[in-house]
Amino acid sequence: MNSAYHRRVAFPSELGNSTTRQLRSLSPALIIPLGSTEQHGPHLPLDTDTRIATAVAKSVAGRLGEDWMLAPAVAYGASGEHEGFPGTVSIGTAALRLLLIEYGRSACQWASRLVFVNGHGGNVQAVAEATALLREEGRDAGWCPCSVPDGDAHAGHTETSVLLHISPELVWTDACVPGNAAPLTELIGPMRRGGIVAVSPVGVLGDPTTASAAEGARLFAEMVDGSVRRVQAWNPDGGGMLR
């Protein structure tokens, strides 16, 4: 008899490095980072949204307790507006929606609850529609955004500050340049017609030159605190977003 197989196994904290043996007879709640692979100006890595969503989700899972597990990130999203820049890989809204639906249907065969932590605004339609359908089918799913009030839109002060906090070695600070700082409401029309390149040749919406690691720590804590509050309250709206 393999005594190692039968001894008590600690509750795993991450799905990717767990085994089926560890999950046997458990029904954990699962937190799934949802990001993108897309341009983030000349100074931030292509996985910025995924990196932020993963860091937030990991901190949230740690705060919520041992019944929660961190899943590997979904690292591709709906990023068509960024396809004017090399490095962007978009799977589009329809494909992402289907992916998340099938993800939820499969994971809910053993997980008690699912939360998608979304780090990319372009994913909102897909994650809302997918989560709403999962809920209609009787699965306990929700989602929450990695966002802060009054943050700039893309690769500017907000995201650059957070990256300086969580991954400073990946920020090319000497390449930071201001982008288009106009309100997003003014930019939506031109962006829908021509993508971000039509409104910002450098791919930045906001000003990364004002970013700092200290500000990033504050913003990151705000993202984590907000997500923890949403999950603990568990009050999904019609699109499954936790309020």
N, C-alpha and C positions, 0 to 999 in steps of 0.2 A: 504493500500500500504506500502510495506517495503521501507522506504526512504533510508535506508542504502544500499540497492541494487542499487538504481538509482543515488546515488551521485558519483561524479568523483572519480575514483580509480587511485592511483599513479602507474606509470609504475614499475612492479616488476623487481628485479635484479637477482633473482634466481628462476629457474623453479620448483625445488622441493618443495618450500614453497609458491608457487603461487596458485591461484585458476583459474578455467575456467572463472569466472566473470572478473578477472583482465586481462585476455588475449583476451577477446571479442573485436573484431574490431581492434586488434593489429596484426602486422606481424613482430615479433622481429627476430633478428639474434641470433643464438644459438651457444654457445661455449661449447664443450663437452670434459672434461678431459678423457684421455684414458690411463690406467695404467696396473697393473698386481698384482697378489698375488703370490709372489715368495720369496725364500730365498735371503737375503742380508747380508750374512756373520753372524758371531755371535753377531754383535753389532747394526744392523739396523732392523727396523720392516719389516714384510712381505709386507706391503702396501706402501713401500718407493716410488715406481714409481707412484702409484696412488696419494699419498700425494703430491709429487712434481708437478705432472701434474695439480692437483686441485688448488694448491696455485698459480701456474703460470697462469692458465686459469682465476682464480678469479681476479688476478691483471690486466690481459689483458682486461677482460670485463670492469673493472672499468675505465681503461684508454680510452677505445674505446667509452664510452658514454652510455647513457640510452637506446639506441636502442638494446643493446646487453644483453643477458641473460646467466647466468651460469647454465648449466644442471648438474644433478647428474652424478658422474663419472661412466664410464664403468671400473669396478675394476678387471676384469679377462682378460687375454690375452694369447698370444702364448708364453709359457714359458717352453717348453719341455726340453730345455737344462739345466734347474734347477731342474728337477725331481729326481735327485740323493740326494736331501735334503728334510727333512720333512718340511711341511708347504706349499710347492709349490702346487698351483692348476692351471693347464694349460688347456685351452679349445682348443688350437691348432689354426693354421692359417685358416683352412677351416671354422671352426665354427665362429671364430672372423670375418672373411670376410663377412659371411652371416649375422651375427648379425648387423654389421655396415651398410650393404646394406639395410636391413629391417628397421633399425633405421632411416636412411636417408629418405627412401621412406615414412615412416609414419610421421616423424617430418616435412618434407617439405610440408605437406598438410596445415600447418599453419605458419611455420617459413619461413622467407624470405631467409635465408642463414645459412649454417652450417660450423663450423670449429671444427675439431678434434684436440686437443692438446695432442700429443703423448709423454708419458713419458717412454716407454719401447722399446728398439731397436728391440726386437723379434716381435713386432707388425707391423713393417714397411711394410712387404709384404701385409699383410691383409688390412691395412688402405689405402695403395696406390691403390690396386686393387679395393677395395670397392668404394673409392672416385672417381676413374676414371670412374667406371660404373655409379655412380650417376650423374656425369657430362655428360656422354654420353646420359643419360636419360633426360637431361634438367634441372637437379637440381643444384642449386648454392652451391656447396660444395667444401671444401678444407681442408688441414691439415698442421700442422707445428710441428716440433719436439721441445722437451724441451732439448736442447743440447747447449754446448759451445765448441768452438774450443779447441783442445788439452786436453779435459777432459779425465780422465781414464775411464775404461770400466764399472766396476760394483762394487759397495759397497766400492769404494776406496776413494781417496781424494775428488773427485768432489761431489759425492752423500752424503758422510758423512758431508762435509762442509755445503751443502745446508740443510740437516736435522738439523745440529747444529743451523742453522739460523731460520728455520721455526718450528721445533718441538724438541728442545734440550732435553726435558724431556724423549724422547723416544730413545735417543742414549746411548747405553751402552759403555761409553768411556773406561772403564777398560777392555773391551773385544776386543778392536780394535787390530787387528794383520795385518801385511802386507800380501798381497796375491801375485799372479803371476803378475809381472809388465812387462812381455814381450809384444811386440807390438801385437795388436789384429790380425793382418794379419798372425802372426806365430801361433796363438792359434786356429784359425777358424777350421782347419782340425781336430785336436784332439777333439775339442769341438763338432763338428758334429758327430764324431764317438762315443764319450763317455760322452758328456755333460761337464758342467763346473767342475764337480767333478774330471774329468780326468786330468785337468790342475791346479786345485786349491782345495785341500782338505778342505780348510776353506770357499770356495765359494766366494772369493774376487779376483778381477782383478784390481790391483792398491794398493795404500798404504793409508789406512785411518788414520794412526797415525800422519800424517802431517796436518790433517783437522783442521779448526777453524771456529767459527761462523762469524768472520769478513770476511774470504774468502768466506763463504757461502752467506753472504749478497751481496758481489760483483758478485758472479756467478749467484745468483738468479736474480739480477737486469739485468744482461746480457741476461738471458733467457727471461725475460719479455720484455725487450726492443727489442730483436730480433723478438719475436713473434708479438709484436705490429707493427713493421715495415713490416713484411710479410703480415699481415692481411690488413693493410692500403694500401699497394701496390697492393694487390690482383692480383697476376700474377702466377697462378698455372701452374705447368709443366704437362707433359703427365700423371703422376700418381697422379695429384691433389695436390702435395706438393706446398705450397706457397713459392715463392722465394723473 
